[in-house]
Amino acid sequence: MAEDTSDSGRRHLDQLATEQGRSTEPVTAPTIDRTTPPTAVARLLTARHRLVRWQAVTYQYAGGGYRPLSDDATRALAYDFLERHGATARAREVSEVLDAVRAVALLSDELEPPVYMSTGEPPPRGAVVVTNGLLDLTTGTRTEATPDLFTVAALPVAHDPEAECPEWRAFLAALWPEDPEAVEALAEWFGYILSGETDQQKILMLVGPKRSGKGTILRVLTALLGRRNVASPTLGSLAGEFGLQPLIGKLAALVSDARLGGRADQEAIVERLLSISGEDHVSVPRKFLPDYTAQLQARVAIATNELPALHDESGAFASRITPLIMSRSWYGAEDHGLTDRLLVELPGILNWAAEGYRRLRERGRFRVPGSAAEAMQDLQDLGSPIGAFVRDECVVETGAEVQCRELYQEWCDWCGEHGRRQPGTEQSFGRHLKAAVAGVTVTQPRRNGRRVRMYQGIRLATAADHEVARESTYWHASGTRSETHRVPDSDRQNNGLQTGTRWNADSPTHAQGESRKSHNKVDRVPPRANSPRFCARCDGEGCPTCDGTGWA
């Protein structure tokens, strides 16, 4: 097609070029004719429009990052390019050029963004692309962006070191008026997602009633990251055959309303969430394309009105969660203009998130707010009922043993007391017990002339166990539970704990003479927000981080 494009078609192509940041001025040189090899045309097209080909997808450089192009958009570029260079743009010639583009623009599948294509090296840690350059979140300095940096994540926000966000800070203060730890944790999460890093292997969970601010937080986060950089899956969709495809090349996967139907494949959902958050290399099936094989960079944030009951006897899923609990609802008193006012402050929110990122890097890990400790235990109990049973009814220690049948019968009784109608078989109980409690094994010693199946490393608790003094379980700053530690009576008195009794984060103290099961009928005593914690690095033994005190 030499010069037979209609005026309307020309206007459409010029509009497309303007949207993609290209010049609409006609190009007269170099001239391309039918004798020009397709590879030569492909090199000119690739250089002119800054195209690369990676994992069977064509990307174009725009706004400091590379955006995926659909097949239709790539074909439109080829038609426009050939016409502007005086060539006949027939379907066969265009197809030959596009086939050559796949070869000349190809990047090795071994490269994973973000990476400098000339050296194969990643950018400095904490470097993110903004509209006015490459921002280092660690130092707050900004340099010029370059097309040599292959990154699919460019933020649609300009960096302004003087920008503030008073409306945003006031909004968060209203959400957590007496919980500055939660506000700090949210800032650290925003910075963590902006950075593109995945080393914390955590999942953010916002839990609260309707109209409590969860959606507003996710909308602001989406605007800060850019809609192109955010996927919005449901928990159920993650279990589908192509459930991970929307997460490719995204900075975040935001689940705005976590709900599970009765037919949801919980095991598949948990497996997917663990693989995404665990920095695993995965093979992602894609419709009409080869499988995508790489590490997914998307960090997962889940908003929910109630804690989801995702079955995982090992407790691995619960250990990945950083919960932030909201207790106030603005139902009936919504401020419908709030989001618009907050979006005006995006440059200031970027600086606020950068502060959180630096704080996270200095500490080295997320710190779960004290207000979320009870939710952490509830989440673990929902996912692993056997874990709750072991905590309530058993003692795990070296040399302990109990008959398999006796422990299973105790489990069935516990299920009846707690409203669980289907305790499962003795075999499934044993499998889940080994997943929930590391080190438990099965032996068959001979007793009274016959073989008896015994669990080793665990036994049923006695009344004396519930009366043991000076043993307490604390929450780490990392959000995980420590092993049982002995605490001197003086420390217990100083921290408001009753001496001579057992206290832990999930069950009350027990008076002398109680039966082994009686404590199930007592209301649980949640940990206070200011309760002491052992140092997360040394588990209370003392290290340079805590100056040898053992306390966080």
matplotlib code that plots the C-alpha trace (Angstrom):
import matplotlib.pyplot as plt

x = [0.0, 2.0, -0.2, -3.7, -4.4, -7.5, -7.5, -9.4, -6.8, -4.0, -5.6, -6.0, -2.3, -1.2, -3.3, -1.8, 1.7, 1.1, -0.2, 3.0, 5.3, 6.3, 6.7, 3.9, 6.1, 6.7, 10.0, 11.6, 14.9, 16.2, 13.9, 12.7, 11.7, 10.9, 14.6, 15.3, 15.7, 13.1, 15.8, 17.1, 13.6, 13.2, 16.4, 15.2, 11.8, 13.2, 15.6, 13.0, 10.4, 12.7, 11.3, 12.5, 11.1, 11.1, 9.3, 7.3, 6.0, 7.0, 7.7, 8.1, 10.0, 7.8, 7.8, 11.0, 9.8, 8.9, 5.2, 3.9, 2.4, -0.5, 0.0, -2.4, -0.5, 2.8, 1.3, 0.0, 3.5, 4.9, 2.3, 2.8, 6.6, 6.7, 4.3, 6.3, 9.4, 7.8, 7.4, 4.4, 2.7, 1.1, 0.1, 2.8, 5.6, 4.4, 4.3, 7.9, 9.0, 7.3, 8.8, 12.2, 11.5, 11.1, 14.7, 16.5, 14.8, 15.1, 16.3, 17.5, 15.0, 17.7, 17.4, 14.8, 13.7, 14.8, 18.1, 20.5, 20.5, 24.1, 25.6, 23.1, 23.3, 20.4, 20.0, 20.9, 18.7, 15.8, 15.9, 12.5, 11.5, 9.4, 8.2, 11.2, 14.0, 15.4, 14.8, 16.9, 14.5, 17.4, 19.1, 16.3, 18.5, 17.4, 19.3, 18.2, 16.3, 17.7, 16.3, 19.1, 17.3, 14.7, 12.0, 8.3, 7.4, 7.5, 5.6, 3.2, 4.3, 7.0, 9.5, 9.4, 11.6, 9.6, 6.2, 4.0, 0.8, -1.1, -4.5, -3.1, -1.5, -4.7, -6.6, -4.3, -4.4, -8.2, -7.9, -5.4, -5.7, -3.9, -1.8, 1.2, 2.8, 0.1, 0.7, 4.4, 3.8, 1.6, 4.3, 6.9, 4.6, 4.0, 7.8, 8.4, 5.9, 7.3, 10.9, 10.0, 11.8, 10.5, 13.0, 10.6, 8.4, 5.3, 1.6, -0.2, -3.7, -6.0, -8.8, -11.7, -15.5, -17.2, -16.4, -13.3, -10.8, -9.5, -10.6, -9.3, -5.9, -5.9, -7.1, -4.3, -1.7, -3.0, -2.7, 0.8, 1.9, 0.0, -2.9, -0.6, 1.5, -1.4, -3.3, -6.7, -7.3, -9.7, -8.6, -10.7, -9.2, -5.7, -6.6, -7.5, -5.4, -4.4, -4.9, -1.3, -1.1, -2.5, 0.3, 3.1, 5.1, 3.0, 4.3, 1.3, -1.7, -4.4, -7.3, -10.0, -12.5, -11.3, -14.2, -14.1, -17.0, -17.8, -16.2, -13.0, -9.9, -8.2, -5.1, -4.5, -5.0, -2.6, 0.0, -0.3, 0.0, 3.0, 4.8, 4.2, 5.3, 8.1, 10.2, 9.8, 10.5, 7.2, 6.0, 2.9, 0.5, -0.6, -3.4, -2.1, 1.5, 4.3, 4.5, 6.1, 9.0, 10.5, 9.9, 6.7, 7.5, 4.0, 3.5, 0.1, -2.2, -5.5, -8.4, -11.1, -13.9, -12.9, -10.0, -10.1, -10.1, -7.4, -6.5, -2.8, -1.8, 1.8, 1.1, 3.3, 0.6, -0.2, 3.5, 3.6, 0.9, 1.4, -2.1, -3.2, -6.5, -9.1, -11.8, -13.7, -16.4, -17.6, -20.7, -23.3, -20.8, -18.6, -16.5, -17.0, -14.5, -11.7, -10.0, -9.8, -8.1, -5.7, -4.6, -3.5, -0.9, 0.7, 4.2, 4.0, 2.8, 5.8, 8.1, 6.1, 6.5, 10.3, 10.6, 8.9, 11.2, 14.3, 12.9, 12.2, 15.7, 17.3, 15.3, 15.6, 12.1, 8.5, 7.2, 3.7, 1.8, 0.8, -2.8, -2.6, -1.1, -4.5, -5.4, -2.2, -3.1, -6.7, -5.4, -3.1, -6.0, -8.3, -5.7, -4.5, -7.0, -4.6, -2.1, -4.7, -5.4, -1.7, -1.4, -4.4, -4.1, -0.5, 3.1, 5.8, 9.1, 12.0, 11.3, 7.6, 5.3, 1.6, -0.4, -1.6, -5.1, -5.3, -4.2, -6.6, -9.5, -8.5, -8.6, -12.1, -13.3, -11.7, -13.4, -16.7, -16.2, -15.2, -18.0, -16.0, -18.2, -15.6, -12.4, -11.2, -9.6, -6.8, -4.5, -5.4, -4.9, -1.4, -0.5, -1.7, -0.1, 3.3, 2.8, 1.8, 4.5, 8.0, 9.9, 6.9, 7.5, 5.7, 7.2, 5.9, 7.5, 6.5, 4.3, 3.0, 3.9, 2.4, 3.2, 1.7, 1.8, 3.2, 3.8, 7.3, 8.0, 4.5, 2.3, -1.1, -0.8, -1.7, -3.1, 0.4, 1.4, -1.2, 0.1, 3.7, 5.1, 7.4, 6.7, 5.4, 5.0, 5.7, 5.2, 8.3, 8.6, 8.5, 5.0, 5.9, 5.6, 8.8, 9.5, 8.4, 10.8, 11.2, 10.7, 11.8, 9.1, 10.6, 10.2, 6.6, 5.7, 7.3, 5.4, 2.0, 2.1, 0.9, 3.8, 3.7, 1.3, 1.5, 0.6, 0.7, -0.7, -3.5, -4.8, -5.4, -3.6, -4.8, -5.4, -4.2, -6.4, -7.9, -8.5, -6.6, -9.7, -11.2, -9.2, -11.1, -14.1, -12.3, -12.2, -9.0, -6.7, -5.3, -1.8, -1.7, -0.4, 2.5, 3.3, 7.0, 8.5, 11.6, 14.2, 13.3, 16.9, 18.0, 14.7, 15.4, 18.9, 20.7, 22.6, 24.2, 20.9, 19.2, 22.4, 22.4, 19.1, 17.1, 14.2, 13.0]
y = [0.0, 3.1, 6.2, 4.9, 5.3, 7.3, 10.5, 8.9, 6.1, 8.6, 10.5, 7.2, 6.3, 9.8, 9.6, 6.2, 7.5, 10.5, 8.2, 6.1, 9.1, 9.0, 11.8, 12.1, 13.9, 11.9, 10.2, 10.2, 8.5, 5.9, 4.6, 1.1, -0.9, -4.4, -5.3, -4.4, -7.5, -8.0, -8.3, -4.8, -3.4, -5.1, -3.5, -0.1, -0.6, -2.0, 0.9, 3.5, 2.3, 0.8, -2.7, -5.8, -9.3, -11.3, -14.5, -14.5, -10.9, -7.7, -4.7, -1.0, 1.6, 4.4, 6.6, 5.1, 1.5, -1.2, -1.8, -5.0, -4.6, -6.7, -8.4, -5.9, -2.9, -4.4, -5.0, -1.4, -0.1, -2.1, -0.9, 2.7, 2.4, 0.9, 3.5, 6.4, 5.0, 4.8, 1.0, -1.0, -2.2, -5.4, -8.1, -10.5, -7.9, -6.9, -10.5, -11.0, -7.9, -8.9, -12.4, -10.7, -8.5, -11.5, -12.5, -9.1, -7.8, -11.0, -10.9, -14.1, -15.8, -16.0, -12.2, -11.2, -7.5, -5.2, -5.6, -3.5, -5.2, -4.1, -5.7, -8.2, -6.6, -5.5, -1.8, -0.8, -2.1, 0.3, 1.9, 2.6, 4.4, 7.5, 9.9, 12.3, 9.7, 6.8, 7.3, 5.6, 4.9, 4.4, 7.7, 9.8, 10.8, 10.8, 10.1, 10.0, 7.0, 5.0, 2.6, 0.2, -0.6, -3.3, -2.9, -3.4, -1.4, 2.4, 4.5, 7.2, 9.7, 12.4, 12.6, 15.8, 15.6, 18.5, 17.0, 16.3, 14.3, 15.8, 14.5, 10.9, 11.0, 12.3, 9.5, 6.9, 8.5, 8.1, 4.5, 3.6, 6.4, 4.5, 2.1, 3.9, 0.5, -0.3, 3.0, 2.4, -1.2, 0.1, 2.6, -0.2, -2.3, 0.6, 1.0, -2.7, -3.0, 0.1, -1.3, -4.4, -6.6, -9.9, -11.0, -10.6, -13.4, -11.9, -11.2, -8.1, -8.6, -5.7, -7.0, -4.8, -4.3, -2.8, 0.8, 0.7, 2.2, -1.0, -0.1, 3.5, 2.2, -0.2, 2.6, 4.9, 2.1, 1.3, 5.0, 5.1, 2.0, 2.7, 0.6, -1.1, -2.5, -3.9, -7.1, -7.6, -11.3, -13.0, -15.8, -18.3, -17.2, -18.0, -21.7, -21.7, -23.0, -19.5, -17.9, -16.6, -15.1, -11.7, -11.4, -11.5, -8.2, -6.7, -5.1, -6.1, -8.4, -6.7, -8.9, -6.4, -8.7, -12.1, -14.5, -18.3, -20.3, -23.8, -25.3, -23.3, -25.4, -24.2, -26.3, -24.9, -21.3, -21.8, -23.4, -20.5, -17.9, -19.6, -19.9, -16.2, -14.9, -17.4, -16.2, -19.5, -19.8, -21.0, -22.1, -20.1, -21.4, -18.6, -18.7, -19.2, -18.6, -20.7, -21.0, -18.1, -19.4, -16.9, -15.5, -13.5, -10.1, -9.3, -8.8, -9.9, -7.7, -9.0, -7.0, -8.9, -8.3, -11.5, -13.8, -16.4, -20.0, -21.4, -24.9, -25.4, -27.8, -26.9, -23.3, -22.0, -19.7, -18.1, -17.4, -15.5, -13.0, -9.5, -8.6, -5.0, -4.8, -2.1, -1.7, 1.4, 1.6, 4.7, 3.0, 5.7, 8.4, 7.9, 10.8, 10.3, 12.9, 11.5, 9.4, 12.3, 14.5, 11.7, 11.2, 14.8, 13.9, 11.0, 12.7, 13.1, 9.6, 8.4, 10.2, 8.6, 5.2, 5.8, 6.5, 3.2, 1.4, 2.8, 1.8, -1.7, -2.1, -0.8, -3.4, -6.2, -7.5, -6.6, -6.1, -7.2, -4.6, -5.8, -5.2, -8.0, -10.7, -12.2, -12.2, -14.0, -16.8, -16.9, -17.2, -20.1, -21.9, -21.4, -22.9, -25.6, -26.9, -29.7, -27.0, -25.5, -29.0, -29.6, -26.3, -26.9, -30.6, -31.8, -31.3, -31.5, -32.6, -35.0, -38.5, -38.0, -40.6, -41.5, -44.2, -43.2, -44.4, -42.6, -39.3, -39.7, -40.3, -37.2, -35.3, -36.6, -35.5, -32.0, -31.7, -32.4, -29.8, -27.2, -27.9, -29.7, -32.4, -34.3, -35.1, -37.3, -40.7, -41.8, -41.9, -38.3, -37.1, -38.6, -37.0, -33.6, -33.9, -34.5, -31.4, -29.3, -30.5, -31.0, -34.0, -36.2, -39.7, -43.1, -46.2, -49.7, -50.9, -54.1, -53.7, -56.7, -59.0, -57.1, -54.2, -50.8, -47.8, -44.8, -41.1, -40.1, -36.5, -35.7, -36.6, -35.6, -32.8, -33.5, -31.2, -30.7, -29.4, -26.7, -25.7, -25.3, -22.0, -19.5, -20.7, -18.3, -18.0, -14.6, -13.2, -12.3, -8.9, -10.9, -12.1, -15.7, -17.5, -18.3, -21.5, -21.7, -19.8, -19.7, -16.2, -15.3, -14.3, -10.8, -10.2, -11.6, -9.1, -6.2, -6.9, -7.5, -11.3, -13.5, -15.4, -19.1, -19.7, -20.3, -17.5, -17.6, -15.6, -18.0, -19.4, -18.0, -18.8, -22.0, -22.4, -25.4, -28.4, -27.8, -30.8, -31.1, -30.0, -27.4, -24.6, -24.9, -23.3, -20.2, -17.0, -16.5, -13.6, -11.8, -10.3, -6.6, -4.2, -3.3, -6.8, -7.7, -9.6, -11.6, -10.4, -11.8, -12.4, -14.4, -15.7, -14.2, -15.6, -12.3, -10.9, -7.7, -6.6, -6.5, -5.6, -9.0, -8.4, -10.8, -8.3, -6.7]
z = [0.0, -1.3, -0.5, -0.5, 3.3, 3.9, 5.8, 8.7, 8.8, 8.8, 11.7, 13.6, 13.1, 14.1, 17.3, 18.1, 17.5, 19.8, 22.6, 22.3, 22.4, 18.8, 16.3, 13.7, 11.2, 8.0, 7.6, 4.2, 4.8, 4.7, 1.9, 2.1, -1.0, -1.9, -2.1, 1.5, 3.6, 6.3, 9.0, 8.0, 8.2, 11.6, 12.9, 11.8, 13.3, 16.6, 17.0, 16.0, 18.5, 21.1, 21.0, 22.8, 22.7, 25.9, 27.0, 23.7, 24.3, 22.5, 24.7, 23.9, 25.9, 27.1, 30.2, 31.6, 31.4, 28.9, 28.2, 26.6, 23.2, 21.9, 18.5, 17.0, 18.3, 17.1, 13.6, 13.5, 14.3, 11.4, 8.9, 10.0, 9.9, 6.4, 5.0, 6.4, 4.8, 1.4, 1.3, 0.2, 3.3, 2.3, 4.7, 3.5, 3.9, 7.3, 8.5, 7.3, 9.2, 12.4, 12.2, 11.8, 14.8, 17.0, 16.1, 16.2, 19.3, 21.3, 24.8, 26.6, 28.8, 31.4, 31.9, 34.5, 34.8, 36.2, 34.5, 32.4, 28.9, 28.1, 31.2, 32.4, 35.9, 38.0, 39.1, 42.6, 45.4, 46.0, 42.5, 41.0, 37.8, 38.2, 35.6, 36.1, 36.4, 38.3, 42.1, 44.7, 47.6, 50.0, 49.5, 48.0, 45.0, 41.4, 38.2, 34.5, 33.3, 30.4, 27.8, 28.6, 31.9, 31.0, 33.6, 33.1, 36.2, 35.9, 38.4, 37.0, 39.8, 39.7, 42.5, 44.6, 47.7, 49.3, 48.8, 51.8, 52.4, 55.4, 54.2, 53.9, 57.3, 58.9, 57.2, 58.6, 62.1, 61.9, 61.0, 63.8, 66.4, 69.0, 66.9, 65.4, 64.8, 62.2, 60.4, 60.3, 59.0, 56.2, 55.2, 55.1, 53.0, 50.5, 50.2, 49.9, 47.0, 45.3, 45.4, 43.5, 46.0, 47.2, 49.8, 52.8, 51.5, 53.1, 52.2, 53.5, 54.9, 55.7, 58.0, 59.1, 58.9, 55.9, 55.1, 57.3, 54.8, 53.2, 49.7, 50.0, 50.9, 47.9, 45.5, 46.6, 46.3, 42.8, 41.7, 43.2, 41.4, 38.2, 36.9, 34.4, 37.3, 39.3, 38.9, 40.7, 41.0, 43.3, 45.6, 43.6, 40.3, 41.5, 41.5, 37.8, 35.0, 33.8, 37.3, 37.5, 34.0, 35.0, 37.6, 35.0, 35.0, 37.8, 41.0, 43.1, 43.1, 45.1, 46.2, 47.1, 48.7, 49.9, 49.8, 49.3, 47.9, 49.0, 45.9, 46.1, 45.8, 49.0, 48.6, 45.1, 46.4, 49.3, 47.0, 44.6, 47.3, 48.9, 45.5, 44.7, 48.1, 48.4, 45.4, 43.6, 39.9, 38.4, 35.0, 34.4, 31.7, 29.2, 26.7, 23.2, 24.3, 25.7, 29.4, 31.2, 33.4, 35.9, 39.4, 39.7, 41.1, 42.3, 46.0, 47.3, 49.4, 50.6, 51.9, 53.8, 56.3, 58.2, 58.4, 55.5, 56.5, 54.2, 55.2, 55.7, 58.5, 58.2, 59.3, 56.4, 55.0, 58.4, 58.9, 55.6, 56.6, 58.0, 59.3, 59.9, 61.9, 61.5, 64.1, 63.0, 60.3, 58.5, 57.2, 56.7, 57.2, 54.1, 52.7, 49.0, 48.0, 50.2, 47.5, 45.1, 47.8, 48.6, 45.0, 44.8, 47.4, 45.5, 45.4, 49.1, 49.6, 47.6, 50.1, 53.0, 51.4, 50.9, 54.6, 55.3, 52.9, 54.6, 58.1, 56.8, 55.4, 58.7, 60.7, 58.1, 58.6, 59.0, 62.5, 63.2, 65.3, 68.8, 67.9, 65.3, 67.5, 68.3, 64.6, 63.8, 66.2, 64.9, 61.3, 62.3, 64.1, 61.1, 58.8, 61.1, 63.6, 64.6, 65.6, 67.9, 69.3, 70.0, 71.7, 73.9, 74.7, 74.1, 75.1, 72.5, 73.9, 73.2, 74.7, 74.9, 73.5, 73.2, 71.6, 68.1, 68.8, 72.1, 70.6, 67.7, 70.1, 72.1, 68.8, 68.0, 71.5, 71.0, 67.6, 69.2, 71.9, 69.2, 66.8, 64.2, 62.7, 60.6, 62.5, 59.6, 59.7, 62.0, 59.0, 57.8, 61.4, 61.5, 58.2, 59.3, 62.8, 61.2, 59.0, 62.0, 64.5, 63.2, 64.5, 65.4, 64.2, 64.5, 66.0, 66.8, 70.0, 71.5, 74.6, 76.5, 73.7, 70.8, 68.6, 69.5, 67.2, 69.1, 68.3, 69.4, 70.5, 71.7, 74.6, 76.1, 78.6, 82.3, 85.0, 86.2, 82.8, 83.0, 86.5, 85.4, 86.4, 84.7, 81.2, 78.6, 74.9, 73.3, 69.8, 67.9, 66.3, 63.0, 63.8, 64.5, 67.9, 69.9, 71.6, 75.2, 77.5, 81.2, 82.6, 86.1, 88.6, 88.8, 85.1, 85.2, 88.0, 86.2, 83.0, 84.6, 84.5, 87.4, 89.1, 89.6, 86.7, 83.0, 80.5, 76.8, 73.9, 73.2, 76.5, 80.0, 83.2, 84.8, 88.5, 90.4, 90.3, 86.9, 84.7, 81.5, 79.4, 81.7, 80.3, 77.0, 78.7, 79.9, 77.8, 76.0, 77.2, 74.1, 74.4, 75.1, 72.5, 74.8, 76.1, 76.1, 73.1, 72.8, 70.2, 66.8, 65.9, 68.9, 70.3, 73.7, 74.2, 73.8, 70.8, 69.6, 68.1, 71.5, 73.4, 75.1, 76.9, 74.8, 74.6, 71.3]

ax = plt.figure().add_subplot(projection="3d")
ax.plot(x, y, z, "-o")
ax.set_aspect("equal")
plt.show()
